[in-house]
Amino acid sequence: MISRFAPLLLAIGMLAACSADDPLEGTTPPARQFTDLEHQDFAEKQFAVYDPAEGTNKYVYKFNAQLDRYVLIPLVDAYTYITPRFLRTRVSNFFANIGEITNFTNSVLQASPGKAGTTLGRFVVNSTVGLLGTFEVASEMGLERQQEDFGQTLGVWGAGPGPYVVLPFFGPSNVRDATGTIIDLATFSLIVPNHIEDETAYKVAFYGMQPLDMRYKNKFRYFESGTPFEYEFVRYINTNARSLQIEQ
């Protein structure tokens, strides 16, 4: 559309230039010139995030990318190929329902009775009518999922994110959220009875199927973002997404 009017715009610009002795007279020159950016790291300026361990984080990022490429994605592809979509959905729903335990405890810790009540209602409905959470019934009843974790809880009570970090396997995070992840895992482990944790079925489900399901649901693929600044872009997006989650 713009190209159709390019000749007209060019003509108007030429007439305006001819009608003034000095087209820049009375104007304030820009504080920065384009040439000022020639020798600067544009990505760092554009997506600035506190990342003092950037060298190590980039190494871990590349490690995660290789783990993803040679282990996780082939497993996801095989899982997708041999498992019908209906069954994959049931598996995802089951683990999402188990995750309501973490959502509930953190809603309580955030002193948010509304979120806690909704989460408890979801867990009860999906665990009973939804057949152990394999069917998502609660959403159809207007009980929307509340995504809460201990990193968000710390943020709600004023804890800053701290330096950006990239965790092996888990990916982008920061000191606050990494601490929250450890606390959530420890809390969940305390809730689950010891005799259940020792069962083979439990170990297969939570150390095999759950990580596989998590990667299956995440559509992100390393080095397919289309930007040469993928590390900086992912860092920026993750940091701001977490900020928005805490502000909700």
C-alpha positions as CSV (number, residue, x, y, z in Angstrom):
1,M,0.0,0.0,0.0
2,I,2.8,2.5,1.0
3,S,4.7,1.8,-2.2
4,R,1.7,3.0,-4.3
5,F,2.0,6.5,-2.8
6,A,5.9,6.6,-2.7
7,P,6.2,8.9,-5.8
8,L,3.6,11.3,-4.3
9,L,5.3,11.4,-0.9
10,L,8.7,12.0,-2.6
11,A,7.3,14.9,-4.6
12,I,5.8,16.5,-1.5
13,G,9.1,16.1,0.3
14,M,11.0,17.8,-2.5
15,L,8.6,20.7,-2.7
16,A,8.9,21.2,1.1
17,A,12.6,21.2,0.9
18,C,12.6,23.8,-1.9
19,S,10.2,26.1,0.0
20,A,12.6,26.5,3.0
21,D,16.1,28.0,3.0
22,D,17.1,25.7,5.9
23,P,14.7,22.8,6.6
24,L,16.5,22.0,9.9
25,E,16.3,25.6,11.2
26,G,14.6,25.9,14.5
27,T,14.6,22.1,15.2
28,T,16.5,20.2,17.9
29,P,19.0,17.7,16.5
30,P,18.6,14.1,17.8
31,A,20.5,13.2,20.9
32,R,21.8,10.0,19.2
33,Q,22.9,9.5,15.7
34,F,22.6,6.2,13.9
35,T,26.3,5.9,13.5
36,D,26.6,5.9,17.4
37,L,25.2,2.3,17.3
38,E,27.7,0.9,14.8
39,H,30.1,-0.4,17.5
40,Q,27.6,-1.3,20.2
41,D,25.9,-4.5,21.1
42,F,22.4,-3.7,19.9
43,A,20.8,-6.8,21.4
44,E,22.3,-6.0,24.8
45,K,21.0,-2.5,24.6
46,Q,17.6,-3.5,23.4
47,F,16.9,-6.4,25.7
48,A,18.8,-5.4,28.8
49,V,18.5,-7.8,31.7
50,Y,20.8,-8.2,34.7
51,D,22.9,-11.2,33.7
52,P,26.3,-11.1,35.5
53,A,27.0,-14.8,34.7
54,E,26.2,-14.4,31.0
55,G,29.1,-16.5,29.9
56,T,28.1,-19.5,32.0
57,N,24.5,-19.0,31.2
58,K,25.1,-19.1,27.5
59,Y,27.1,-22.3,28.0
60,V,24.2,-23.9,29.9
61,Y,21.8,-22.6,27.2
62,K,23.8,-24.4,24.5
63,F,23.9,-27.5,26.7
64,N,20.1,-27.5,27.0
65,A,19.8,-27.0,23.3
66,Q,22.0,-30.1,22.6
67,L,20.1,-32.1,25.2
68,D,16.9,-31.0,23.5
69,R,18.0,-31.8,20.0
70,Y,19.5,-35.2,20.7
71,V,17.4,-36.6,23.6
72,L,14.2,-34.7,24.4
73,I,12.8,-33.9,21.0
74,P,13.4,-37.4,19.6
75,L,11.6,-38.8,22.6
76,V,8.7,-36.3,22.1
77,D,8.5,-37.2,18.4
78,A,8.4,-40.9,19.2
79,Y,5.8,-40.2,22.0
80,T,3.7,-38.2,19.5
81,Y,4.0,-40.9,16.8
82,I,2.9,-43.9,18.9
83,T,0.4,-42.3,21.3
84,P,-3.0,-41.1,20.1
85,R,-3.8,-37.4,20.7
86,F,-6.7,-38.4,22.9
87,L,-4.4,-40.3,25.2
88,R,-1.8,-37.6,25.2
89,T,-4.5,-35.1,26.3
90,R,-5.5,-37.4,29.2
91,V,-1.8,-37.6,30.4
92,S,-1.4,-33.8,30.2
93,N,-4.6,-33.3,32.1
94,F,-3.6,-35.8,34.8
95,F,-0.3,-34.0,35.5
96,A,-1.9,-30.6,35.4
97,N,-4.4,-31.8,38.0
98,I,-1.5,-33.0,40.2
99,G,0.0,-29.5,39.8
100,E,-3.0,-28.0,41.5
101,I,-1.4,-29.0,44.8
102,T,1.4,-26.5,44.1
103,N,-1.0,-23.9,42.9
104,F,-3.1,-24.3,46.0
105,T,-0.3,-24.1,48.5
106,N,1.1,-21.0,46.9
107,S,-2.3,-19.3,46.6
108,V,-2.6,-19.8,50.4
109,L,0.9,-18.4,51.0
110,Q,0.1,-15.4,48.8
111,A,-3.0,-14.7,51.1
112,S,-5.2,-15.0,48.0
113,P,-8.4,-16.8,49.2
114,G,-10.1,-16.4,45.8
115,K,-7.3,-18.2,43.9
116,A,-7.0,-20.8,46.7
117,G,-10.8,-21.5,46.6
118,T,-10.9,-21.8,42.8
119,T,-7.9,-24.1,42.8
120,L,-9.3,-26.3,45.5
121,G,-12.6,-26.5,43.6
122,R,-10.8,-27.4,40.4
123,F,-8.9,-30.2,42.1
124,V,-12.0,-31.7,43.7
125,V,-14.0,-31.6,40.5
126,N,-11.4,-32.9,38.2
127,S,-10.2,-35.6,40.6
128,T,-13.8,-36.9,41.0
129,V,-16.0,-36.1,38.0
130,G,-12.9,-35.8,35.8
131,L,-11.6,-39.2,36.7
132,L,-8.4,-38.4,38.6
133,G,-7.9,-35.3,36.5
134,T,-7.7,-37.0,33.1
135,F,-10.7,-35.0,31.9
136,E,-10.8,-31.2,32.3
137,V,-14.2,-30.7,33.7
138,A,-13.6,-27.7,36.0
139,S,-12.9,-25.2,33.2
140,E,-16.3,-26.0,31.6
141,M,-17.8,-25.1,35.0
142,G,-16.1,-21.7,35.0
143,L,-13.2,-22.7,37.4
144,E,-10.2,-21.4,35.5
145,R,-6.7,-22.7,36.3
146,Q,-4.6,-20.5,38.5
147,Q,-0.9,-20.9,37.7
148,E,1.1,-20.2,40.9
149,D,4.5,-21.2,42.2
150,F,6.8,-20.3,45.1
151,G,8.8,-18.0,42.9
152,Q,5.7,-15.9,42.3
153,T,4.9,-16.1,46.0
154,L,8.3,-14.6,46.9
155,G,7.7,-11.9,44.3
156,V,4.2,-11.1,45.7
157,W,5.8,-10.5,49.1
158,G,8.4,-8.1,47.6
159,A,11.4,-10.3,46.7
160,G,13.2,-9.1,43.6
161,P,14.2,-11.5,40.8
162,G,17.9,-11.3,41.4
163,P,20.4,-12.2,38.6
164,Y,19.2,-14.0,35.6
165,V,20.3,-17.7,35.4
166,V,19.8,-20.6,33.0
167,L,19.2,-23.9,34.8
168,P,20.2,-27.2,33.2
169,F,17.1,-28.9,31.8
170,F,14.7,-26.3,33.4
171,G,16.0,-23.4,31.2
172,P,15.5,-19.7,31.8
173,S,15.1,-18.5,35.3
174,N,16.5,-16.2,38.0
175,V,17.8,-16.6,41.5
176,R,14.3,-16.0,43.1
177,D,12.5,-18.4,40.7
178,A,15.2,-21.0,40.9
179,T,14.9,-21.0,44.7
180,G,11.1,-21.2,44.3
181,T,11.5,-24.3,42.1
182,I,13.5,-26.1,44.7
183,I,11.0,-25.2,47.4
184,D,8.0,-26.4,45.3
185,L,9.7,-29.7,44.5
186,A,10.6,-30.2,48.2
187,T,7.1,-29.3,49.3
188,F,5.5,-31.7,46.9
189,S,7.9,-34.4,48.0
190,L,6.9,-33.9,51.6
191,I,3.2,-34.1,50.7
192,V,3.5,-37.4,48.9
193,P,3.6,-40.4,51.3
194,N,6.9,-42.3,51.4
195,H,5.3,-45.6,50.4
196,I,3.9,-44.1,47.2
197,E,7.3,-42.5,46.3
198,D,8.9,-45.9,46.5
199,E,6.5,-47.4,44.0
200,T,7.9,-48.1,40.5
201,A,4.8,-46.6,38.9
202,Y,5.3,-43.3,40.7
203,K,8.9,-43.1,39.6
204,V,8.0,-43.8,36.0
205,A,5.3,-41.3,36.1
206,F,7.1,-38.4,37.8
207,Y,10.6,-38.9,36.6
208,G,9.8,-40.2,33.1
209,M,6.3,-39.3,31.8
210,Q,5.9,-35.9,33.5
211,P,9.2,-34.4,32.0
212,L,8.2,-35.9,28.6
213,D,4.7,-34.4,28.9
214,M,6.2,-31.0,29.9
215,R,8.4,-30.9,26.8
216,Y,5.6,-32.2,24.6
217,K,3.4,-29.2,25.6
218,N,6.2,-26.7,25.2
219,K,6.3,-25.7,21.5
220,F,9.6,-23.8,21.8
221,R,12.4,-25.1,19.7
222,Y,16.0,-23.9,20.2
223,F,17.6,-21.8,17.4
224,E,14.3,-21.7,15.4
225,S,13.2,-18.2,16.6
226,G,14.5,-16.5,13.5
227,T,16.7,-14.0,15.4
228,P,20.5,-14.0,15.7
229,F,20.0,-12.7,19.3
230,E,17.9,-15.7,20.5
231,Y,19.6,-15.9,23.9
232,E,18.9,-12.2,24.6
233,F,15.4,-12.5,23.2
234,V,14.5,-15.5,25.3
235,R,16.0,-13.8,28.4
236,Y,14.0,-10.7,27.8
237,I,10.7,-12.5,27.2
238,N,11.1,-14.8,30.1
239,T,11.9,-12.0,32.5
240,N,9.0,-9.8,31.5
241,A,6.6,-12.7,31.4
242,R,7.4,-13.6,35.0
243,S,7.0,-9.9,36.0
244,L,3.5,-10.0,34.5
245,Q,2.6,-13.2,36.3
246,I,3.5,-11.7,39.7
247,E,1.6,-8.5,39.0
248,Q,-1.7,-10.4,38.3
